[in-house]
């Protein structure tokens, strides 16, 4: 299953129609692609701040560290209520996932599922192919093993020969180059592969995913009666021969679950897979170029923006708070916007915000994506107020006590009277 009929028939989407996901598109030089205008009728983020009182409050909260912050606040009509250093590119940490998840939702649709497939080739060889399902686990491997043994002669036939190929990415593609080497040892920095049992993580990252997969499959095949089993690695780019037969497929959770895993729980592996699947290629250079082209196609402010990956773990990523707020505003108008907003953490309630701002005016009112790296703290999302939603993005690089500052700014944003004309 690749694309649902619903997604193939969608017409007039506010996002994504200006850029098709195909190999030729990602090969076009960025300089030759003028930014496409946004869809008619959608609110656009204004360029001038229209709420001086809130702007003054935000600047006061940032205080002497103002140069270390980028903050943008907009309302549902596109009014720019506050903007401090909004066009200054900064390391976004996991706020980068807001880009990759929006890109994936638009390109793949809310019914999309990642698929792991078992094929029988014309010569009787079997091949296992995958798309990076983050929840692939032992029960699925056991089903594949059972089917493999049945295809190769079946249990009870001693000596039945089974040759199984595992289609995978090369080792040099498992980690984006910008990930710090120390991160790669931890579960959050697990390698990105197509056939990833438990997202290539146990307590720590699995350093050799194909080796682990082969051990687990060998064990399952032996349990099914296999005594003459040959496992081999092949390139994921190796084409399936004509007349190959699909024997079985295992589907991932649907897109809304994948989005929640990426945004609410900040799962790096899932976000990286979504970026690759949305672009139609697992070539990371082509994937990140496709994501940047997609942002430009929406008419969003991309000057200074750098997309290095889907998770934000790459220190080379650069976003502006103006871009993130504009993206949030645009996605709120998307036909699948409810899926996008619902995928985020909730202050005091869920995900990476479950323990933040409990018992305050922000509790249950903020749906947002958090981001944390050494020296980096970011929160961007939708804040409910008595005057409707506020689209907010706050990114700090080097600030002290950033959580406290973020909470103060967000509570100021809730004071809607600051931005209402006098009676």
N, C-alpha and C positions, 0 to 999 in steps of 0.2 A: 504494500500500500504506500503510494507516494503522495499524491495530492487528492483531496476529497473532491467530489463533484461540486460541493458547495463552493469551494474555493476556486475551482476552475471556471465557474459560471459567474463569479462576482463581477459586477460592472460598476464603473464609476467610483471605485474606492478613492478615498481622499489621500491615501498614501500608496506608493509603490507602483502605480501604473506607468510612471515615467521611466521606470527602469526594469527591464526584463532580466530574469536570472538565467543567464546563459554564458557559455564560455567566451564568445566574442565580446560581450559587453565588458567583462572584467579586463580584457586585454587593451581596451581603448585608453590612450593616455589621458590623464585627468585634465591636462591643459586644454584638450580639444573638446571638452564637454562643458558648455555653458550651463549655469544653474537653471533648472526648470522653475517656472513660476508655480506657486502653490495653487491648489484647487480653488476654483471660484467659490466664494461664499464662506470660506473658513476664516476664523479670526487669525490675524497675524500679530505677532508681538511688536508693539510700537518701539520706536527708537529713543524716545525722550521720556524721562521720568515724569509722571503726572501726579505723584503724591509726595510733595516736599516734606510733609510732616513725618511720614514713615521713613523716607530717605534719611532724614536727620536722626531719627531714633536708631536706625540700623548703623549708621556711621558712629554714633555715640557708643553703641554696644561693642563695636569692633575696637574702638579706642586706639591706643598706640600700635596695635597689631594690624591696623587696617590694610597695610600693604601685603599682608600674608593671606588675605581673604578675597574670595570672589562670591558675591551674593546677588541673586536676582529673584524678584518677586513679581508675579503677574496675576491678573484676574482672568476670568473666563472670557472676557471681551477682548483680551489682548492688551489691556492697559499695562504699561510698565510702571508698577507702583514703587519699586525701589531697585536700584542697580548700583553696586559698588564693585568696580574692577570686573564688570560682567563680561568683557571681551578679552580678558587676560587668560591665556591658556595655562592650565595647571594639571598636575598629576591627579586624576580623579579617583584612584583606587577602584573599589567595586561599583562606583557609580557608572563605570564603563558598561556594566551589564544592562543599564537602561537602554543603551544603544543597540547592543546585540539582541536583546529580547524583543525590542520593538521591530527591528529588522526581520527577525525570524517570524514573529506573529504576522506581520504584513505579507511576507513572501510565501509562507507555508500555510497559514490559516489556523484556526482554533482546533480543528479536528485532526491535525497532523500527528502522526506517531512515527518514531524511529523504528526501523525494522532490522531484525537479524534473520538471515535466510540460510537454509541448507539446500544446496543444488546437487543434482547428479549430472555430471558431464557425459558427453557421448561415449567416452572410453570406460565409463563406470567409476571414474574418480569422483569423489564428493568434494564440495567446496563450501566453506562457511564464510559468509560475508556479513558485514555489520555497518551500522551508522552511528555507533557510539552510545547505545542505550545505557543510561547511567544506572539502571536497575537490573541489568543482566546479572543473573545469579545462578547458583547450582541447580535449582529445579529446571531452568531452561536448558542448561547444558546436558542434564540427564535426559531430557526429551530428545535433544539432538542426537545424543549417543544411541538411544534406543532406535531411532529412525535410521541412523547410520548403519547399525548392525543389521537391521531388517533389510536395508537396501543391499548390503554386502553379502547376504546369504542367510542371515538371521541367526538368533541364538539356537543352540542345539546342533549346529553344523560345525564341528571342530575344524579349525584350519581355514575357515572362511576369511578371505583377505579383504581388508578394508583400507583404502588409501584416502585420507582426508586432508584437504588443503585448507589452510587458514589464511584468508586474505587480510593483510594488515599494512599499516603505514611503516615506513622505514624508521629506525631508531632516531635519526637526526631530526625527525618531524614530531617526536613525541612531546617535546617541551618548546614553547616559543623561546627564542633566544634571549629575550629581555627578562625572563624570569630569573630571579636571583638563584644561584646554585644551591644555597641553603634551603630555599623554599621547596626544592624538588624532593627533599627527603620526607616532607610532612604530607599528611592526607590531603590538605587543601592544595598542595602543589603536585598532585599525582599526574602522571603522564597522560596525554590525550591520545587514545587509540580507538580504533573502530570496534574491536572485540574486547571490551573492558569489563571483566567480572567485578562486580561491586565497585564500579567506577575506579578500578585500579588502586583501591585503598583498603587497608584493613585498619590497624591502629595507626600505621604510617603508610606512606606511598609504596606501591609495589614497583620496584626498580626495573623488573623485567617482565612486563605483562604477558608477552607471548609465551615465555617459559612457564609462567604460572598457569596460563590457559592450557598449554599442552599437558601439564601434569594433571590438572583437573579432568580434562577430557579423557586422558589415558585411563585414569581411575574409573571414570564412568563407563567407558567402553569395556574395560575388563569386567566390571560388575555385570554388564549386559552379555557377557560371554565372549568378548573379543580376545583372541589370543594371537592374532596375526594382523596387527593394526599398524599402519604407517602414517605418521603425521608429518606434514611439511608446510613451511611458510611460503607464501607467494605474495607478490606485490598486489596491493589493493587496486592498482591501475591495470592489472592483467585482465583483458576482456574475457567475459564468459563465452565459450565456444557456442556456435549456433547449435540449436537443438538441445541445449541444456534444459533440464527439467527441474522446476521448483518443487522440492519435496515437502518443505515445511518452513513457516516463518513465525517468529515471535515478535509481538508488537510491544512497544514501550507504552507507558502511560501517555494520555493525550497531551496536547500542547499546553493546556491550562495548568496541568500538574508540572510540566517541565518548566514553564515560566515561573511558577511559585518556587520551585526548587532553586532556580537561578536567582530570583529577586528577593524572595522572602528569606530563604536560608543562605543565600549568597554562595551557591555551589559553583565553584570555578569550572569544574569539569563540564557540567551541563551547559554553562554559558559559552564555553569554547566550542562545544559540539553544535549548539544552535547557530553560532556565527558561520561555521563551515557548511552546515546543511542549508541555511538560508541563501548562501552565495552559490550553491550548487557545485562547490569544489572543496576538497580538503587541502588544497594548496593555500597555506596561510597568507602569503603575499597577495594572492588573487582574492582571497576572502576579505581581507581588510580593505583592499581597494574597492571591492564591491560595496562594502558597508559605507565607506566614505562617499562613494558615488550616490548611494541611496539617500544619504543625508542631504547632499547637495540637491538631489532631485526633488526634495520636499521644500526647497526654498529656505532652508534653515541656515543660520549664520555659522559657516564652517571655517572661517579664517582662523588659522592657528591650530585647528583641530587635527590631532594625529590619532589614528586607529591602529594599534599594534596587535590587538587581540580582542577576545570577547569577554574576558573576565575582569580585567583591570589589574591583574597581577603583574603585567608588564610595566616596568617603570618608564617606558617610552611613551605610554598613552598620554594624550593631552586633550582635555575638554575645557570649555568655558561654561560658566554658570548661565550665560545668556543662551547658549546652544541647548543646554539641558532643559531649562525652563521652556524654551520654544518647542522642544521635542515633546515635553509633557503636555503642553497646550494642544499641540497638533494631534497627539495620540488620544486625547480626550474626545476629539471629534471623529476618530476612526470608527468604522463599523464594529471593530473588535476592541474598541477602547475599554469596555468594561472588563474584558479579560486581562488587559494590560494593567489597569489600576488595581484590580483584585489580586494580582500576583505579588504585590509589594508587602513588606512588613508593616505591622500596625503598632503604633506607639503604645506601650504598656500591655500589649495583648499577644502579638504574634511575631515569629521570626526574629531577626536580629535586633528588633526594637522592643522585644517583649519585656525587657527589664529596664527600659529607658522611659522616663517621664511618667511613671506610674503615679496616679493620684494628683496629677497636675491638669491644667486645662487642655493639655495636649493629649491626654490619655484617650485613646480610641478615635481621636480626631485627625491623626496624621498617618497617611499611607505613604511609605517612602522606601527608598533604597539607601542603605548605609554603605559606607566605604571606609576601610581602615588599612593603612600601611604605616610603616615607621615614619613619623612626621607628617602623615596625611590623614585628614578626617573629612568626610563629606556626607551630606544627607540631602537628598533631592526627592521631591514627591508632591503629593497633593494634600493641602491642609484645609479641612472643613472649617468655615467660619459662618457667622450669622448672615453674611452678605454673599454667600456662595463660596466656591472653591478658590483657593489661592495656589498657584503653581510656583513652587519654591525650589531653589537650588543654592546650596551653601557648600563651598569647597575651601578647605584651609590647607596650606602647605607650610608647616613649621609653626603653627600657632600653639600657644600653651592653653590648657584647659578648654579644648574646643567644644566638648559636649555642653559645658556650661554656657558658653557663648551662643551656641546653636539654639539651646532651649530659650535663652532670653530673646533672641531675634524672632524665633517662631511665636513666642507669646506676644511680642509687639505686633506681629503680622495679624494676630487675632483681634487686635483693637481696630475694628473696621471704621470706627468714627474718625480715625486719623485721615482716612482717604475719602470721606464723604463731604460734599459741599455743605456749608452752613445753611441752616433752614432760613 
